[in-house]
């Protein structure tokens, strides 16, 4: 597949507002926009749903047949592809700082130090973290939620009597992610670094040297690699054995004279979609380092802020801080 072919398979989109998140509800591509709307796009038409009237969407996650959004109005909302809106929660004007979902319909969100978990039956449990929460993630197995906060992370078991499990490391922890096999936790930090723990024994793993903050993290489908933003290439750390990245150098893919702002591993192969602060989107293949251009840098373009693959890995959706976006339909 030649690099020149892919832009011909790209459908440009005008989101009309900065893009906060991208995702697929089944086969329906959707963009959560900072102006409070969710945009659904097809070849025939587009539909805009006012999920947060007169408010901004701060965080959003596509989950099953719904887009879950959290706004600066304190509301958590589920938006369906048919345009239906269902309010999940209202934190009375407190900003929704983080969201996480899982396949069974469970939802977790945070506002300040409060973390709430809603199970598929609608039952809600609350945990008060040691400090303000910046990141949430469900563990792959068991009903456990990973929580990023100041001086570390916590694993919370909403339905168990077991106390929360604290993973300590000094500093401010932002985004958090758990490996698909549940063996590792990783956080981005305020000081241009990552930190990881082996869940079994809390072994620390520090990953530093970034020129900018890392806010986008994505695991390969096999859990062996963690792609990260924050440099002029995607920095991809090995987690192929029990020691993770300890004493191992990361891979670098798609090096350019621009910062990587967003990464998304393909759901079935070792290919990373990479967005840059100049609006470029590349596909980079890990085994051989091949690079394929998806989108060249438009004039006066701004950073790519969202990337998402559909379940089959045949379509890639992206959005940018200037309201431009695109849908790539991968050629067979």
WOZIGI-V385911 format. One record per backbone hydrogen bond with DSSP energy under -1.0 kcal/mol. CO is the residue of the C=O (numbers start at 1). NH is the residue of the N-H. If there is no record, write none. Layout:
co=CO nh=NH
co=CO nh=NH
//
This chain:
co=2 nh=5
co=6 nh=9
co=7 nh=10
co=9 nh=329
co=11 nh=327
co=13 nh=325
co=18 nh=34
co=21 nh=32
co=23 nh=30
co=25 nh=28
co=28 nh=25
co=29 nh=41
co=30 nh=23
co=31 nh=39
co=32 nh=20
co=32 nh=21
co=33 nh=36
co=36 nh=52
co=37 nh=33
co=38 nh=49
co=39 nh=31
co=40 nh=47
co=45 nh=42
co=47 nh=40
co=49 nh=38
co=49 nh=51
co=52 nh=55
co=56 nh=72
co=59 nh=70
co=61 nh=68
co=63 nh=66
co=66 nh=63
co=67 nh=79
co=68 nh=61
co=69 nh=77
co=70 nh=58
co=70 nh=59
co=71 nh=74
co=71 nh=96
co=73 nh=93
co=74 nh=91
co=75 nh=71
co=76 nh=88
co=76 nh=89
co=77 nh=69
co=78 nh=86
co=79 nh=67
co=80 nh=83
co=84 nh=80
co=86 nh=78
co=89 nh=76
co=91 nh=94
co=98 nh=110
co=100 nh=108
co=102 nh=105
co=106 nh=102
co=107 nh=118
co=108 nh=100
co=109 nh=116
co=110 nh=97
co=111 nh=114
co=112 nh=133
co=113 nh=129
co=114 nh=111
co=115 nh=127
co=116 nh=109
co=117 nh=125
co=118 nh=107
co=119 nh=122
co=123 nh=119
co=125 nh=117
co=127 nh=115
co=135 nh=148
co=137 nh=146
co=142 nh=144
co=144 nh=139
co=145 nh=156
co=146 nh=137
co=147 nh=154
co=148 nh=134
co=149 nh=152
co=151 nh=169
co=152 nh=149
co=153 nh=167
co=154 nh=147
co=155 nh=165
co=156 nh=145
co=157 nh=160
co=165 nh=155
co=167 nh=153
co=171 nh=151
co=172 nh=190
co=175 nh=188
co=177 nh=186
co=179 nh=182
co=183 nh=199
co=184 nh=179
co=185 nh=197
co=186 nh=177
co=187 nh=195
co=188 nh=174
co=192 nh=210
co=193 nh=189
co=194 nh=207
co=195 nh=187
co=196 nh=205
co=197 nh=185
co=198 nh=202
co=203 nh=198
co=205 nh=196
co=207 nh=194
co=216 nh=229
co=218 nh=227
co=220 nh=223
co=224 nh=239
co=225 nh=220
co=226 nh=237
co=227 nh=218
co=228 nh=235
co=230 nh=212
co=231 nh=260
co=232 nh=256
co=234 nh=253
co=235 nh=228
co=236 nh=251
co=237 nh=226
co=241 nh=244
co=243 nh=246
co=245 nh=248
co=251 nh=236
co=253 nh=234
co=256 nh=258
co=259 nh=277
co=260 nh=230
co=262 nh=275
co=264 nh=273
co=269 nh=271
co=270 nh=286
co=271 nh=266
co=272 nh=284
co=273 nh=264
co=274 nh=282
co=275 nh=261
co=275 nh=262
co=276 nh=279
co=276 nh=304
co=280 nh=276
co=281 nh=294
co=281 nh=295
co=282 nh=274
co=283 nh=292
co=284 nh=272
co=285 nh=289
co=290 nh=285
co=292 nh=283
co=295 nh=281
co=298 nh=301
co=303 nh=321
co=306 nh=319
co=308 nh=317
co=314 nh=330
co=315 nh=310
co=316 nh=328
co=317 nh=308
co=318 nh=326
co=319 nh=305
co=319 nh=306
co=320 nh=19
co=320 nh=323
co=323 nh=15
co=323 nh=16
co=324 nh=320
co=325 nh=13
co=326 nh=318
co=327 nh=11
co=328 nh=316
//
